[in-house]
Amino acid sequence: MPRPSILLIAPPPIQTPKGLIAPKFQGGKQKCVGVAQQYSLVAEEMSCLFFDVGSIVSSSDVDGIHLDKNEHSLLGIAIQRKLESPLSSKNFPDGDDMTTYQEHYDQHLSPVYTWMLGDFYTACLAAEKELRVVGLIPNEGDLVVDVTK
C-alpha cells in the first residue's frame, strides 16, 4: 500500500527572546543556526517534502519567539501552496507500512517532547502559568494552534 507524502516543516529561527518567556528561551537564537538545513537533510534522506518556514516569515518582534498575526496568514498560504503543488501529490515507493499517528507519537515525538518539556502534567502547569501571567486564561474547549518550536 503506498504511503502518503510527509511534509517536514522547519520552524523559523527565533530572535533574541523578550518579555516573560525570555529566560525559557535563553541561548535559543544560537541553537537555531543551521536547524533548517538539518531538517532539509533529514527530509531528503527520508524522501519527505520539505518546507523552511524561515524562508517565508520570521519570529515576532514582540517576544522574539512566536509568529505575529500577519506571519500566520503568510505561513498558512505558503503551506497551502506547497501542499497543492504537483510534487506533494507523489506517493512514496511501496515498502514499509506507515505507522499509525499514535505509534508515530509514541515512538518518535513523545521522547523528544518529554526531553524538551519534562513530563506532560508539569509542562501543562507551566504553560497555564505563562498564559495567566500575560492575561490569557484558557477555557475548556478553546482551540489554540502554536506553530513555533
C-alpha positions as CSV (number, residue, x, y, z in Angstrom):
1,M,0.0,0.0,0.0
2,P,1.5,3.4,-0.9
3,R,2.2,5.8,1.9
4,P,1.1,9.5,1.7
5,S,3.7,12.2,1.4
6,I,5.0,13.8,4.5
7,L,5.8,17.4,4.7
8,L,8.7,18.1,7.2
9,I,8.4,21.7,8.3
10,A,11.5,23.6,9.8
11,P,10.5,26.3,12.2
12,P,11.8,29.9,11.7
13,P,14.8,30.9,13.7
14,I,13.9,32.8,16.9
15,Q,15.2,36.3,17.5
16,T,16.5,37.5,20.9
17,P,13.8,36.4,23.3
18,K,12.0,39.2,25.1
19,G,9.5,39.5,27.9
20,L,8.4,37.0,30.5
21,I,9.3,34.0,28.3
22,A,12.9,35.2,27.6
23,P,14.5,33.0,30.3
24,K,12.9,29.9,28.9
25,F,14.5,30.5,25.5
26,Q,17.8,31.8,26.6
27,G,20.5,30.8,24.1
28,G,17.8,29.7,21.6
29,K,18.8,32.1,18.9
30,Q,22.2,30.5,18.7
31,K,20.7,27.0,18.8
32,C,18.5,27.8,15.8
33,V,21.5,28.4,13.5
34,G,21.6,25.6,10.9
35,V,18.3,23.9,12.0
36,A,16.5,24.4,8.7
37,Q,19.5,22.9,6.8
38,Q,19.5,19.9,9.1
39,Y,15.7,19.4,8.6
40,S,16.3,19.6,4.9
41,L,18.9,16.9,5.0
42,V,16.6,14.6,7.1
43,A,13.7,15.3,4.6
44,E,15.9,14.3,1.7
45,E,17.2,11.2,3.5
46,M,13.6,10.1,4.3
47,S,12.2,11.1,0.9
48,C,9.9,13.7,2.5
49,L,8.8,17.0,1.2
50,F,10.5,19.9,3.0
51,F,9.4,23.4,3.8
52,D,11.5,26.1,5.5
53,V,9.2,28.5,7.4
54,G,12.1,30.9,7.9
55,S,12.1,31.4,4.1
56,I,8.6,33.0,4.3
57,V,8.3,34.6,7.8
58,S,10.3,35.5,10.8
59,S,9.5,35.4,14.5
60,S,7.8,38.2,16.2
61,D,9.5,41.5,17.2
62,V,7.2,41.4,20.3
63,D,8.7,38.3,22.0
64,G,11.2,37.1,19.5
65,I,9.7,33.6,19.5
66,H,6.2,33.3,18.2
67,L,4.7,34.5,14.9
68,D,2.6,37.7,14.6
69,K,-0.9,37.6,13.0
70,N,0.4,38.6,9.6
71,E,3.1,35.9,9.6
72,H,0.5,33.2,10.5
73,S,-1.5,34.3,7.4
74,L,1.5,34.3,5.2
75,L,2.6,30.9,6.5
76,G,-0.8,29.4,6.0
77,I,-0.9,30.5,2.4
78,A,2.6,29.2,1.8
79,I,1.9,25.8,3.3
80,Q,-1.3,25.5,1.3
81,R,0.6,26.3,-1.9
82,K,3.2,23.7,-1.0
83,L,0.6,21.1,-0.4
84,E,-1.2,21.9,-3.6
85,S,2.0,21.6,-5.7
86,P,2.4,18.7,-8.1
87,L,5.4,17.4,-6.0
88,S,3.2,17.0,-2.9
89,S,0.8,14.6,-4.6
90,K,3.5,12.0,-5.1
91,N,3.5,8.8,-3.1
92,F,6.4,7.1,-1.5
93,P,7.5,3.9,-3.1
94,D,5.9,0.7,-1.7
95,G,7.8,-0.5,1.2
96,D,7.4,-0.3,5.0
97,D,3.9,0.1,6.2
98,M,3.2,3.5,7.6
99,T,2.7,3.5,11.4
100,T,-0.4,5.0,12.9
101,Y,-0.3,8.5,14.3
102,Q,-0.3,7.1,17.8
103,E,2.7,4.8,17.0
104,H,4.5,7.8,15.5
105,Y,3.9,9.9,18.6
106,D,4.8,7.1,21.0
107,Q,8.0,6.1,19.2
108,H,9.3,9.4,17.9
109,L,7.6,12.5,19.2
110,S,6.9,11.7,22.8
111,P,10.5,11.1,23.8
112,V,11.5,14.4,22.2
113,Y,8.7,16.3,23.9
114,T,9.5,14.7,27.2
115,W,13.2,15.6,26.8
116,M,12.3,19.2,25.9
117,L,9.5,19.9,28.4
118,G,9.6,17.3,31.1
119,D,6.5,15.2,31.9
120,F,3.2,16.3,30.4
121,Y,1.5,17.3,33.6
122,T,4.4,19.6,34.6
123,A,4.5,21.1,31.1
124,C,0.8,21.8,31.2
125,L,1.0,23.6,34.6
126,A,4.0,25.7,33.3
127,A,2.1,26.6,30.1
128,E,-1.0,27.6,32.0
129,K,1.0,29.7,34.4
130,E,2.7,31.5,31.5
131,L,-0.8,32.2,29.9
132,R,-2.2,33.5,33.1
133,V,0.8,35.9,33.6
134,V,0.1,37.6,30.3
135,G,-3.7,37.6,30.9
136,L,-4.7,34.7,28.7
137,I,-6.9,32.4,30.7
138,P,-7.6,29.1,28.9
139,N,-11.2,28.0,28.8
140,E,-12.5,24.4,28.4
141,G,-13.0,23.7,24.8
142,D,-10.8,26.5,23.4
143,L,-8.6,25.7,20.5
144,V,-5.1,27.0,20.3
145,V,-2.6,26.3,17.5
146,D,1.1,27.0,18.1
147,V,3.4,26.6,15.1
148,T,6.6,27.6,16.9
149,K,9.4,25.4,18.1
